[in-house]
Amino acid sequence: MYIEGILRLTSPLHCAAPSDGGNERKNLTRTMRQKVITRIGIDSVPFFPANDIKGRLRRKAAAMVIRQIVTDKQKLTVPLYVGLTSGAVGGRPENTSTVEEINRARDNVYMGLFGGGVRMLRARLRVSDLVPVIASTIDAKLVPAAYAETTAETFQPIVYDKAAQESRPARGHDLIEEFTFFRVDDAARVLRADEVNQSIGNAPKAIADYQAGIAENTKSRKATKDAPVGEQTKKTSTANWLEYEAIRAGTPMYFRIDLAEDATEAHVGMMLLALRDLVRDQALGGKVSNGRGKFTANLKLVNGNGGLPVFDNEQAGEGANLNPALKNYVKSAQDGIAACTYKGIVEFFTPREQPEDEAA
């Protein structure tokens, strides 16, 4: 059983890539890419990582469990909260799982689906990277060939090649757009003099001292820009300009989650509820405060009897609701959540082994 379909970006999507040290534009934050081998060469394709999607879904599911087990008299400990929201309590997992705990985790609506805990119990889902539907990803089998067919929701973006003076299928770099934003220091520029005079004590002297400090800092930064790291003067002004990359709005992105053969109706229902909450959030990736990370979702749940739409319409977004035909899965998940107890959950995140330092 699996869930697949298209997330159509309705605003740019940004996921910051780790610095490789070779970026000469220090103010530019690149978005994630992966190399894809195709019949016409290697293509560098932007994508949204599976680990990020899985983490977001886990947190949505954890929120449901937390609402169930927390009361005015029973609160979570910090380790338990960390474990529920990230899957692990610390960096030293145990390998002492028992058959009893494995069976108990399998029957738990949250642990059975997402796994984790102190003894890193297995999950029953496999999340794929969110990748654009373009010729390169279809050729490399990252996207099923069926999605090469042009429909209202799935299509291969076309760009105009000025050099060849003709249109061609978009490649990875064609999907990336750069954005620039500026942060202005209102005090240094005295943008609203009346407000400054009314709100800042001894404004004329305070602002003059502030401007002088910034000027001195700028001078020192220029003088030490070639000094070894650690000896360079750090910037004190809040004024700045930054750039970042994002996948262009309108790009169709292929989405897929595979569920294990022994996943129960409750596990499937929990995944559907977490997906619904993720779509309602409309906040994938970074720069969401600037309106990035919005999308529509057109997904289906595929099982042995064919596929059922996940949502009640093909343009699910902020007001997303699940397809009523999936009510049995949802009811099973809700019953499973209602059966969760603080004691039952905390056992999965409680160490059994004595720490080495204490044993010594």
Secondary structure as the mmCIF struct_conf table of DSSP 4:
data_model
#
loop_
_struct_conf.conf_type_id
_struct_conf.id
_struct_conf.beg_label_comp_id
_struct_conf.beg_label_asym_id
_struct_conf.beg_label_seq_id
_struct_conf.end_label_comp_id
_struct_conf.end_label_asym_id
_struct_conf.end_label_seq_id
STRN STRN1 TYR A 2 LEU A 9
BEND BEND1 THR A 10 SER A 11
STRN STRN2 LEU A 13 LEU A 13
STRN STRN3 ALA A 16 ALA A 16
HELX_LH_PP_P HELX_LH_PP_P1 ALA A 17 SER A 19
BEND BEND2 GLY A 21 GLY A 21
BEND BEND3 GLU A 24 GLU A 24
TURN_TY1_P TURN_TY1_P1 LYS A 26 ASN A 27
STRN STRN4 LEU A 28 THR A 29
HELX_LH_PP_P HELX_LH_PP_P2 ARG A 30 ARG A 30
STRN STRN5 THR A 31 THR A 31
HELX_LH_PP_P HELX_LH_PP_P3 MET A 32 MET A 32
STRN STRN6 ARG A 33 THR A 38
TURN_TY1_P TURN_TY1_P2 ARG A 39 ILE A 40
STRN STRN7 GLY A 41 PRO A 46
STRN STRN8 PHE A 48 PHE A 48
HELX_RH_AL_P HELX_RH_AL_P1 ALA A 50 ILE A 69
BEND BEND4 ASP A 72 LYS A 73
HELX_RH_AL_P HELX_RH_AL_P2 VAL A 78 SER A 86
BEND BEND5 GLY A 87 GLY A 87
BEND BEND6 VAL A 89 GLY A 91
HELX_RH_AL_P HELX_RH_AL_P3 VAL A 99 ARG A 106
TURN_TY1_P TURN_TY1_P3 ASP A 107 ASP A 107
BEND BEND7 ASN A 108 ASN A 108
TURN_TY1_P TURN_TY1_P4 VAL A 109 TYR A 110
HELX_RH_AL_P HELX_RH_AL_P4 MET A 111 PHE A 114
STRN STRN9 GLY A 116 GLY A 116
TURN_TY1_P TURN_TY1_P5 GLY A 117 MET A 120
STRN STRN10 LEU A 121 LEU A 121
HELX_LH_PP_P HELX_LH_PP_P4 ARG A 122 ALA A 123
BEND BEND8 ARG A 124 ARG A 124
STRN STRN11 LEU A 125 VAL A 127
HELX_LH_PP_P HELX_LH_PP_P5 SER A 128 ASP A 129
STRN STRN12 LEU A 130 LEU A 130
STRN STRN13 VAL A 131 PRO A 132
BEND BEND9 ILE A 134 ILE A 134
HELX_RH_AL_P HELX_RH_AL_P5 ALA A 135 ASP A 139
TURN_TY1_P TURN_TY1_P6 ALA A 140 LYS A 141
BEND BEND10 LEU A 142 VAL A 143
HELX_RH_3T_P HELX_RH_3T_P1 ALA A 145 ALA A 148
BEND BEND11 GLU A 149 GLU A 149
BEND BEND12 ALA A 152 GLU A 153
STRN STRN14 ILE A 158 ASP A 161
TURN_TY1_P TURN_TY1_P7 LYS A 162 GLN A 165
STRN STRN15 GLU A 166 PRO A 169
HELX_RH_3T_P HELX_RH_3T_P2 GLY A 172 LEU A 175
STRN STRN16 ILE A 176 ARG A 183
HELX_RH_AL_P HELX_RH_AL_P6 ASP A 186 ARG A 189
TURN_TY1_P TURN_TY1_P8 VAL A 190 VAL A 190
BEND BEND13 LEU A 191 LEU A 191
HELX_RH_AL_P HELX_RH_AL_P7 ALA A 193 SER A 199
BEND BEND14 ILE A 200 ILE A 200
TURN_TY1_P TURN_TY1_P9 GLY A 201 ASN A 202
HELX_RH_AL_P HELX_RH_AL_P8 ALA A 203 ALA A 223
TURN_TY1_P TURN_TY1_P10 THR A 224 ASP A 226
BEND BEND15 ALA A 227 ALA A 227
HELX_LH_PP_P HELX_LH_PP_P6 PRO A 228 PRO A 228
TURN_TY1_P TURN_TY1_P11 VAL A 229 GLY A 230
BEND BEND16 GLU A 231 GLN A 232
HELX_LH_PP_P HELX_LH_PP_P7 THR A 233 LYS A 235
STRN STRN17 ASN A 240 ILE A 247
HELX_LH_PP_P HELX_LH_PP_P8 ARG A 248 ARG A 248
TURN_TY1_P TURN_TY1_P12 ALA A 249 GLY A 250
STRN STRN18 PRO A 252 LEU A 259
TURN_TY1_P TURN_TY1_P13 GLU A 261 ASP A 262
HELX_RH_AL_P HELX_RH_AL_P9 GLU A 265 ASP A 281
BEND BEND17 GLY A 285 GLY A 286
HELX_RH_3T_P HELX_RH_3T_P3 VAL A 288 ASN A 290
TURN_TY1_P TURN_TY1_P14 GLY A 291 GLY A 291
BEND BEND18 GLY A 293 GLY A 293
STRN STRN19 PHE A 295 ASN A 303
TURN_TY1_P TURN_TY1_P15 GLY A 304 ASN A 305
STRN STRN20 GLY A 306 PRO A 309
BEND BEND19 VAL A 310 VAL A 310
STRN STRN21 PHE A 311 PHE A 311
BEND BEND20 ASP A 312 ASN A 313
TURN_TY1_P TURN_TY1_P16 GLU A 314 GLN A 315
STRN STRN22 ALA A 316 ALA A 316
TURN_TY1_P TURN_TY1_P17 GLU A 318 GLY A 319
STRN STRN23 LEU A 322 LEU A 322
HELX_RH_3T_P HELX_RH_3T_P4 PRO A 324 LEU A 326
HELX_RH_AL_P HELX_RH_AL_P10 LYS A 327 ALA A 338
TURN_TY1_P TURN_TY1_P18 ALA A 339 ALA A 339
HELX_RH_AL_P HELX_RH_AL_P11 TYR A 342 VAL A 346
HELX_RH_3T_P HELX_RH_3T_P5 GLU A 347 PHE A 349
BEND BEND21 THR A 350 THR A 350
BEND BEND22 GLU A 353 GLU A 353
HELX_LH_PP_P HELX_LH_PP_P9 GLN A 354 PRO A 355
HELX_RH_AL_P HELX_RH_AL_P12 GLU A 356 ALA A 359
#
